[in-house]
Amino acid sequence: MEGRLGKDFLQRIKQNGFIDLKNRKGQFEYRVTQESLMDRLTTAACAACLSIDQNCRVLTIYGSMDKIVPAKDALEFARFIRNHKLHIIEGADHEYTAHQDELATVVLDFVKAVREDRNTAELLQSCEKVVNFIKARI
């Protein structure tokens, strides 16, 4: 986390209530608030994974060269998410620099496969918990 937020991120977020993150070009990307950071730090990832309905299909994509969220974390999540497809993009970093085409292809192939499934309506309905979980964090 220090690699993305900076060495003194806890001090800065306590002082200002937020940290604005910028991309490599120095442009504003997003804001991390103290509340969202504390939520992230206190979320039990295993419990969150186990709360996903077994009929909900989940796709996670990681880059093998990601220094922010290591691909080994993906293998841990894969143990706890039941209806899960894991795809690791070899050589990709956290932002999938130079791997955008493969990233798009993997996502589109997954969405197409779900759409072709006869039980799509049921599967989408079972994902409601996941959608609400994600919305609560945005």
Secondary structure, 3 states (H helix, E strand, C coil): CHHHHCCCHHHHHHHHCEEEEECCCCCEEEEEEHHHHHHHHHCCHHHHHHCCCCCCCEEEEEECCCCCCCHHHHHHHHHHCCCEEEEEECCCCCCCCCCHHHHHHHHHHHHHHHHHCCCHHHHHHHCHHHHHHHHHHC
